[in-house]
Amino acid sequence: MKTNRENPTPALRHDASTILQHSKVSDGFWAEALLTVVHIINVSLTRSLGYKIPQELQSGKTPDYGKLQIFGCEVSRAKLD
C-alpha cells in the first residue's frame, strides 16, 4: 500500500474501498476496512522511515504478524463464560 505523505486520505480511501470490494462484505464495514489499512501500514516497512516499521519505532517491540487474518474471513470465538 502506498500513501502520499502530503495528503494520505485519497490513498487510504482507495485501499479501504479495495478491501471491501475484494472481501465482498457490506459497506457497513467501511470503518473496519479503514482501520485495517492503517494497521497494515503501521506494521509494514516504511521507506520514509529508513525501511523501519512505524509500530516498532513507537513501541520498541516487533509486531506480531501471527494474528493477521484475511479481511472478511470467518472468525471463530471462544465461548465466554
C-alpha positions, -999 to 999 in steps of 0.1 A, spaced: 0 0 0 14 34 -10 4 66 8 10 102 -2 28 120 26 12 153 18 -24 140 18 -28 103 25 -66 104 26 -73 95 -10 -49 66 -9 -64 53 24 -100 56 9 -89 37 -22 -72 10 -2 -102 6 22 -126 5 -8 -105 -22 -24 -105 -43 7 -143 -40 9 -147 -50 -28 -124 -80 -26 -139 -92 7 -175 -89 -5 -187 -76 28 -212 -47 31 -202 -10 31 -212 -11 67 -177 -23 74 -161 8 60 -146 19 93 -132 -16 100 -116 -16 65 -101 18 70 -87 7 104 -73 -24 88 -55 -3 61 -40 19 88 -29 -11 109 -12 -28 79 7 5 71 18 7 108 32 -29 108 49 -27 74 83 -15 64 83 22 55 108 37 31 104 72 45 115 58 79 146 41 65 128 8 59 117 6 95 83 -4 110 63 25 125 48 4 153 82 -10 162 97 25 164 68 37 186 66 7 210 101 -8 207 85 -42 200 84 -62 168 48 -65 155 31 -99 159 21 -110 124 6 -142 136 -27 -126 144 -32 -111 109 -62 -126 91 -79 -121 57 -104 -92 59 -139 -105 58 -130 -141 67 -150 -160 93 -136 -159 128 -142 -184 155 -146 -171 190 -141 -190 222 -172 -192 244 -170 -167 272 -185 -179 305 
